[in-house]
Amino acid sequence: MTAPHAETIVAFPFAGRRAAIRQAAAELEGVHGEAAVLHWRAACRTIAEDLRALGCDEQEIHVQVMDFQAEVQLEMMRRYLDRKDGAEALAERSSL
């Protein structure tokens, strides 16, 4: 007789959720100052609560939230550079 296998739920890493990362970056671009800080904290708390509900331990939650934060920051930088490059290209074309 074989022992029953324990079921394990594995949360897909938030840092790999491109749509969520893009949405968070877009939302953060629209708020500034204390409102941005409060919005970001609420978003991170929601992620942590979702992971906790899936049974992740506190260390895994911390790692996933930090990785997600890093990916959102990178996305915001990419968005900025895309806008900057687009504005420079437009200015270059206008000067021709």
Residue pairs with C-beta under 8 A, 6 or more apart in sequence:
9 54
9 55
11 51
11 54
11 56
11 60
11 64
13 64
13 67
14 20
14 47
14 51
14 64
14 65
14 67
14 68
15 21
15 64
15 67
15 68
15 70
15 71
17 68
20 68
21 68
21 71
21 72
21 75
22 75
24 43
24 68
24 72
24 75
25 72
25 75
25 76
25 79
26 79
27 39
27 43
28 36
28 39
28 40
28 72
28 76
29 76
29 79
31 39
44 65
44 68
44 69
47 64
47 65
47 68
48 61
48 65
51 60
51 61
51 64
51 65
52 61
56 64
